[in-house]
Amino acid sequence: MISTAATLSHRFAHRYAGFAALVDKLQPIFALALRLYVARVFLTSGLIKLQNWPSTLGLFENEFHVPVLSASSAAVIGTGAEILLPGLLALGLGTRLSAFALFVFNIIAVISYPDLSDAGLKDHILWGALLLVTLIYGPGKIAVDRLFERRSTP
């Protein structure tokens, strides 16, 4: 009876270790997919703002109430951030800084739009959580940052 339990325990441990090794091998692909997903969300928003700049200015003047900045400054800075930062995030270039900047941008977006729906808030929470994962765990192996790490390590 003891040998059967020990054998089952050993098999389970062996299979679990194999599963964990597979997940570890897939981590770079997951990290890249996560970065690309979040980058797409913000880049799409920025491109929409660029397509109709008068409408964007109207949104910042009438709907988005960004603290401290004028509506036109907030529109330029916000749209610029939505265009530049997702590109850096997708490439994995300055990844942690880009993730942090987008995380702060995401918080400002929520604070600045008082009519945000519950569903919209849930989206922003998801994007913020995914940005925190990238900020804390880094870009993964499929990133330009990794090339710089290799060159700077003696």
C-alpha positions in Angstrom: 0.0 0.0 0.0 2.8 2.4 0.9 4.7 1.6 -2.3 1.6 2.2 -4.4 1.0 5.6 -2.7 4.7 6.5 -3.2 4.6 5.4 -6.8 1.5 7.5 -7.5 3.0 10.5 -5.6 6.2 10.1 -7.7 4.3 9.9 -11.0 2.3 13.0 -10.1 5.4 14.9 -9.1 7.1 13.9 -12.3 4.1 14.8 -14.5 3.7 18.1 -12.7 7.4 18.9 -13.2 7.0 18.2 -16.9 3.9 20.4 -17.1 5.7 23.2 -15.3 8.7 22.9 -17.6 6.4 23.2 -20.6 4.7 26.3 -19.1 8.2 27.8 -18.5 9.1 27.3 -22.1 5.9 29.0 -23.3 6.4 32.0 -21.0 8.2 34.2 -23.6 5.3 33.7 -26.0 2.8 34.5 -23.3 4.7 37.6 -22.4 4.8 38.8 -26.0 1.1 38.0 -26.5 0.2 40.0 -23.4 2.3 43.0 -24.6 0.8 42.9 -28.0 -2.7 42.7 -26.7 -2.4 45.7 -24.4 -0.4 47.6 -27.1 -3.2 47.1 -29.6 -5.8 48.5 -27.2 -4.0 51.7 -26.6 -2.6 52.1 -30.2 -6.1 51.7 -31.6 -7.4 54.4 -29.3 -4.7 56.7 -30.3 -5.2 56.1 -34.0 -8.9 56.8 -33.7 -8.1 60.1 -32.0 -5.7 61.0 -34.8 -8.2 60.3 -37.5 -10.6 63.0 -36.4 -8.6 65.6 -34.5 -11.5 68.1 -34.1 -13.6 65.4 -32.5 -10.7 64.5 -30.2 -10.3 68.1 -29.1 -14.1 68.2 -28.5 -13.9 65.1 -26.3 -11.1 66.6 -24.2 -12.9 69.9 -23.9 -16.3 68.4 -23.0 -16.0 64.9 -21.7 -12.4 64.1 -20.5 -11.5 66.3 -17.6 -7.7 65.7 -17.2 -6.4 67.3 -14.0 -3.8 70.1 -14.3 -3.7 70.2 -18.2 -5.6 72.3 -20.6 -7.9 70.3 -22.9 -5.6 70.8 -26.0 -2.5 69.9 -24.1 -4.2 66.8 -22.6 -5.3 65.8 -26.2 -1.8 66.1 -27.6 0.0 64.4 -24.7 -2.7 61.7 -24.4 -2.8 60.9 -28.1 1.0 61.0 -28.3 1.3 58.6 -25.4 -1.3 56.2 -27.0 0.8 56.2 -30.2 4.3 56.1 -28.9 4.1 53.9 -25.8 2.3 50.9 -27.3 4.9 50.7 -30.0 7.7 50.5 -27.4 5.7 48.0 -25.4 5.1 45.8 -28.5 8.8 45.8 -29.4 9.8 45.2 -25.8 12.0 48.4 -25.9 12.1 50.2 -22.6 9.4 47.8 -21.6 9.1 48.4 -17.9 9.1 52.2 -18.3 6.5 51.9 -21.1 4.3 49.6 -19.0 4.6 52.0 -16.1 3.8 55.1 -18.2 0.7 53.3 -19.7 -0.4 52.1 -16.3 -0.4 55.8 -15.1 -2.0 56.9 -18.3 -4.7 54.3 -17.8 -5.4 55.6 -14.2 -5.6 59.1 -15.5 -8.1 58.0 -18.2 -10.3 56.5 -15.6 -10.2 59.5 -13.3 -10.7 61.9 -16.2 -13.9 60.3 -17.6 -16.6 60.5 -14.9 -19.2 58.8 -17.2 -17.2 55.6 -17.6 -19.5 52.6 -17.6 -19.0 49.6 -15.3 -17.9 47.5 -18.3 -15.4 50.2 -19.3 -14.0 50.3 -15.8 -13.6 46.5 -15.9 -11.6 46.9 -19.2 -9.3 49.5 -17.6 -8.8 47.3 -14.6 -7.8 44.4 -16.9 -5.4 46.5 -18.9 -3.9 47.9 -15.7 -3.4 44.4 -14.3 -1.8 43.2 -17.5 0.5 46.2 -17.5 1.5 45.5 -13.9 2.4 41.9 -14.9 4.7 43.3 -17.6 6.1 45.9 -15.2 6.9 43.4 -12.5 8.0 40.3 -14.5 9.5 42.2 -17.5 9.1 41.7 -21.2 10.2 38.1 -21.5 12.8 36.7 -23.8 11.2 38.0 -27.0 12.0 41.6 -26.6 14.5 44.2 -27.8 15.4 44.8 -24.1 16.9 41.3 -23.9 19.4 42.3 -26.6 20.6 45.2 -24.5 20.7 43.0 -21.4 23.1 40.6 -23.1 25.3 43.4 -24.4 25.6 45.1 -21.0 26.3 41.9 -19.0 30.0 41.2 -18.7 
